[in-house]
Amino acid sequence: MPRSGTPALVHSEFVLTKCDYFVDVQLWPLKADLNPQAWLENFISAELPHATQLLNAFLYFSERMVDEMFVAAFQALSHAVTDPSAPFLAVQNAWRAFVDAALFTHVTGEVPSTTDSGFAFARRARQLLQIPEERILTPRDVLMALLAGPPRPVVFVDDFVGSGNQFIETWERITSVSHTLSLSFKTIAESRRGDRFFYCPAFCTEHGLSEIKRRCPPVVVSAAHVLPARYSVLAHDSLIWPPDLLPSATDFVRVASLRAGIPDANGGVDDWRGYHQLGLALAFGRSIPDATIPLFYWERNGWKPLMPRR
């Protein structure tokens, strides 16, 4: 019997049948976009127990599921901005006042780009939360709006938080708002009272949550799903591997990655351990986060991806 909290060993027939069922009920996309059978063919026979377990642990969330998680993350903010002990009507009015006053913006990468995933979530704020377009702004425009008016809440939206670096960079980035003035969200939070800051990602790792709390203490994070450190395929107490496979799991990932040509980038992009060595096993919609190990999406040297990166 496996020890408490650890998975049982699974066989490839069971996992492939499960994957086919996920396709049938439209939890997973068609095999053209996510192909478990072809992916297992990458591995030599001695690696199949680990590969099968890794496939069994892979999490895929459809666009519709991500939409629901994003809405749930936002609605959970009501607990942070209202008094739950107040009468229902007072709570309802306070929440409506918050929603009507809030400015919404996205998180940008180290070098801001129109491909940043936060742009898609800014659109979700309009489509799913019914936020008027005039209150969905770029980070720079939010800073300018805060300077020009009274204090108001700011809600950052995003899909995934891995290391937390992107949000921290967005929070601390010095931005020119006029010919004579440059500032950041951090400096505004330190110099003004009354402005409130919130961050609503659909997914967040425990590591990223901890880093944001440490580096950006005024920010209230409301994530729909927080991934524990034990979900990493590389954790010494990983939830992914049964006891018989856990001691050799990291060596399996490293050796298979080396054969596929996946580099050791010291935690950089496409590192065999995933970005920041977070070692995740998940994807959502048409996106695979950098923190997911490349074994799932690699397409070079004849490697067949479980799910190609778009």
N, C-alpha and C positions, 0 to 999 in steps of 0.2 A: 504493500500500500504506500502511495506517496505521502510524504509528510504534509501536515496541514498547510494550506496556502500555496502548494505547488501543483503544477498540472501533471496529469497522467501521460504516459507515453502513448502516442497515437500512430496509426498506420496510414500509409499513403492512400489506400482505397477509401478509408473513412474521410480523410481530409479532402480528397478530390470530389467525393460525393457531396460533402458539405458545401464546397465551392460551387458545384453545379446547382445545388439548391439555392444558394444565394443569388445566382444568375437568374434562375427560374422565377424567384419572387422579387426580382429587380432591386435587390440590395447591392449587388455587384453588377458592373457593366458587362457587355458581351465579351467573348474571348478575344476579339480583335483589340480590345483595350486592356484586358486583364486576363492573362493566360496562365493558369496554374500548371497545367500539364507540360507545356513547353518549358516553363521555368524549371521544373524539377529535372528535366533532361540535361540541365547544365552540370549536374553533380555526378560524381563517381559513386559507385555502389556503397563504399564505406561512409560516404557523407550523407546518404539518404535519410537516416534517422534524424540527424540534425536539421537537414533541409525540410523534411516533412513537418517537424515541430515548428520550425520558423514560419513556414507557410500557414500552419494552423493558428499561429499567433498574430499573423498580419491583420491589421484593422483597416477596413476601407469604409469611408463614410460618403454617401452620395450627396449631390448638391442639395437635394431636398432635406436630408438629415442635417447638413451644415446650416441651412437656412433656419431650421427649427432650433438648433443649438444657439445660433447667433441671437435669435429673438429671446430665447430663455436667458441668455447671459445679460441682455439688456434689461429685461423685466426684473431680473434679480437685483438690479440697482435700487429698486423701490425699497428694499430693506435698509439700504444705506442712506437714503435721502428722506425717509419719512419716519415718523414715530409709530411703531406698531401698536403701542398701547393707546393711541388716540382713537377717537370714534372713526368708523369706516368712512364717513363722508369727508372728514378732515384729512385722512390718509389719501383718499382719492383726489382731493383738491390739491394736496401738496405734490402728489406725483404728477398730476396734469401740469401744474405750474413749472415743475422741473423740466418736463418734456418740452413744454412750450418755450422755455428760455434757453435750453441747451444749444450749444454749437457743436457740430460733429465734424471730425476730421480723421484722416488716415495716418498710419504709421509709415515712414519712409525708410529706405535702406541707408547704408553709409553714404552712398552716392544716390540721392533721390532720382527716381526714374518713373516714367509712366507705366512701366511693367510691375511696379511694386504691388504686391497682393492687396494692400490696403485700399487701393483705388476701387477694386471690386466690392469691397465691403462698404465703402462710402456709398456706392450705388445701392447696396442692400439696405442701408439706412433709409433711403428714399422709398424703395420698393416695398420693404417688409415692415418698416416702422412708421411709414407715412410721414417722414420728416420733410418739410418743405425744402426745395433745392437751395434756396437762398441761405439756409443755415447749415449746409454741407459745404465746407470750405477747405482750402489747402491749409497746412500748418501755418504758413506765413500770413494768410488772410485772417486766421483765427487770432494770431498775435496782434495784428492790427486792429481787429474788432475789440479785443480786450482793452487795448490802450485807449480806444476812442469812446468807450462807454462804461457803464457801471459793471461791477463784478457779476459774473454769470458762470454757469457750469459748462465744462468742456468735456465731451465724450470722444475718446479715441476708439476707433473700430479696427478690427483685424481678424484674420483667420486663425493664425497659429503663432504661439510664442514658444520658441525653443530655448535659446540661451538668454533671451531677454535683451540682447545687444541692440536690436533694431529700435525697440521702444526707448531704451536708454539714450541712444544716439539722437532720436527724435526729440526727446525731452531736453537734452543738454545742448543741442545744436544752436549755435549763435546765428541768427538770421537778421539780415538787414531789412528793416521795415521803413526806413526813410534815408535821406542823404546823410543824416547826422546821428541816427540811432540804430543800434543792433542789439538784439536781446534773444533770450530763449524762454521756453516754458519754465525752466528751472528758475531763472532770474525773476520772472513775473511772480511765481509762487512764493519766492523769498522776499519780494519787495512790496507785494500788495496783499491785502486781506480781502476775503470774500469770494475770490475766484475758487472754484472747486474743480478737481480733475479726476476723470474716471477712464478706465480702460476696459473695453469689452471684447476680448478675443473669444472665438469659439473653442479653441484648445489652448492649453498652457501647461508646460512642464513644471514640476515642482522646482526645478533649478531656476527656470526663468522667473517664476513667481517670486522666489526668494531674492533674486538679484534686483528685480524691480522694486521690491519693498525696501531693500537696502539702499539703492541708489536714488530712488524717487519716492521718498516717504510720503509726500502729500497725495499720491495717486492711489485711488481705490480701484483695485482690480476685481472684476467680476467675470470669471470665465465659466463657460458652460461645462467644461470637462477639464479637470486637472490630472495630468498623467504623472503617476508616482515614479520616483527614481527607480523602483524595482521593475518597471516595465521595460527598461533598457535591456537589449539583448546582451549587453556587456557587464551588467551589474553582478557583483559577487553573490547577491541573493535574488537574482532575476526571477520574475514570475513566469517567464516564458519557457524555461527549461525544466523538465523533470529531473529528479536527483541524479539519475544515471548519466544524463547528458550535460548537466551544468558544469562539471569540472573542465570539460574539453570544449565548451561552447565558444569561448573567445578564440581559441586556436582554429576551430572550424571556420568561423567567419573570416579570420585573417588569411588562412591558407586558400580558401575558395576565392577570396577577393584578390589575392596575389595572382592566382591563375587567370582570373578575368582581366587582369591589368589595372585593377583599381589601386590608386596610389596611397601611400602613407603621407598625408598632407598636414600632419600635426594638428588635426582638428579643423582644417580648412575645408572649403567646398570640395565635395567628392572624396573626402577622406574615407577610408574603408570603414571607419567607426561612425561615420556621420558627422555633420557639422558640430563643432565643439565637443566631439566624441560622445554625443548623447545616445547614439546607438538605438534609434527608434525603429519601429516596424509599422508604419501607418501611412495612409494616403487619404485624400478627400477630393471629391469632384474629379477634376482633371489635374490635380496638383499633388506633387509629392514634396514634402518639406525637405530642406537640406539636412535636417537632423536625422532623417531616415537613412539607414545604411544603403549604400549604392548597389549592393547585391540585388536589390529589388528592381532597380530601374536601369542598370548598366546595359549598354547596347554595343560596346566595342569588343574587338577580338573574338567575335562569334558568340558572345554571351547573349542569351535570349532573356529579355526583361520579363518580370512578372507584369509590370505596368510601365510603359514608356513615359518619360517626362515630356510634358507639352510645353 
